[in-house]
Structures are given as C-alpha cells and as structure tokens.
C-alpha cells in the first residue's frame, strides 16, 4: 500500500523549496521539501513537514526561526543537492543572511522568513507552522514536482 499511496500522492503537483535555519550552535541547516503550504493570511502562517528520522530534526526543533526558499526552474540542481546526504549543502548557490540570520537563496522565486509558532507530531513527520515575518518574490518560473520528477511550469490554460 505504501508504494501505491506514494504514487497516488505523486499525482498532486507541488512546488519545491529549500527550508533553512540556524541550529542552536549557529550552523546553517537546510533540506529540500515539497510539503510547504500556505495556512493563513491573518495571521500570516505557513507550514511544512519534516520526517522524524531526519538527521536535521534537532536543528529545526531547536531553531526559533526558519526560512522557506521557493525554488526557481533554474535551481533544480540545488534541489537535488539539498535532498542528498553527507554534502556541504550550502557550498553551491548564492546565499545571503536574512533579518534573523537565516540563509536566504538569491534567485529564488520567493523567500519567507518565519518565526516558528508550532512543532507538532503528525505520523512519521513533525509539522512546523511558522508566522511569516518577511517575504520577497521575483517574477521567475517556479520549479514544479509531479510524478516523482521535476517539471517546468507550462503555459497558462
């Protein structure tokens, strides 16, 4: 059932983002997600989820803030890099520090700097809810994930 469920869930196209934070010791941490979603406009809340087995769990649980960097089409290689293990993930890409010292990706379709409001268990994941404190956007095509593959955004219907 898990394989079939994964395939069925893969029919839902999503954007791709790198979520980043500063761990308690000040180190940059980040990973690729497609679980990012808007939750509320008043107050401005977003959410994303992290596998409980992730090696980055402690970094995000201990961080008071996180950033969501919505990837542009041209950043597919960064998506792959941040999805891998054992790499210096921040060695590639052009990064700058945001208002809270969070790693923000230059050229991203959008960035959201958030204060963590909630972290709660949800099955084999933890659900992070953050209040958006600052955001930026650019008029670039976002990276799309569908059917376990990356895609370019097509023309409007």
Secondary structure, DSSP 8 states (H G I E B T S, - for coil): -HHHHHHHHTTS-EE-EEEEEE-TTS-EEEEEES--EEEETTTTEEEEEEETT-TTHHHHHT-SEEEEEE-BGGGHHHHHHHHSSSS-GGGSS-EEE-TTS-EEETT-SEEEEEEEEEEEEETTEEEEEEEEEEEEE-SS-BEEEETTEEEE-----
